[in-house]
């Protein structure tokens, strides 16, 4: 009887040993993929978007620094020619400061969008291009972010003194003889530029995770993004 039990036990052990690789190498589930993408996006939002909310977050970052719109470049050039370069510099810094102020409202909107990623969305995004997750966020959040940013930027223009600076800039420029007067919608312009800056920074973090194994800071990220390496 003992020998029979031993034979059965050995047979069971052999069966377990033969199937161990299959047990250990479980396929990555749709839930894993969804959670992995959510973790990657959360990492990008926490790490990169937060940078933009800091003092000079936009102005100090050459990738997203808000330059003057085309119609105001001639204003900048003309004022500098008339010795008003310091005022022009203050104007550019003020525009960037309003964007940093507005981005502080972005995180809750991103969090909602990330939570709503479906299993089908997740697999498509994972196997997409190097900024597929960022594109998903852009498609699902841009309208809400615009609606959130725009009123903040309007208030921030007053808060950081941008309204006074630009009123002074535009007034001085419009007083110069023989020029075409300007009256740009700076609130809309800065809102659009702030949106572009946010998505640019998230895309940078996404590309790091997709292309650099060292950026995959958890077992879940390593497991999920290994699929797109193949």
Secondary structure, DSSP 8 states (H G I E B T S, - for coil): -HHHHHHHHHHHHHHHHHHHHHHHS----HHHHHHHHHHHHHHHIIIIIHHHHSTTTTTT-TTT-----HHHHHHHHHHHHTT-HHHHHHHHHHHHHHHHHHHTTHHHHHHHHHHT--HHHHHHHHTS-TTHHHHHHHHHHHHHHHHHHHHHHHHHHHHTTHHHHHHHHHHHHHTSTT-------HHHHHHHHHHHHHHHHHHHHHHHHHH-GGG--SHHHHHHHTGGG-
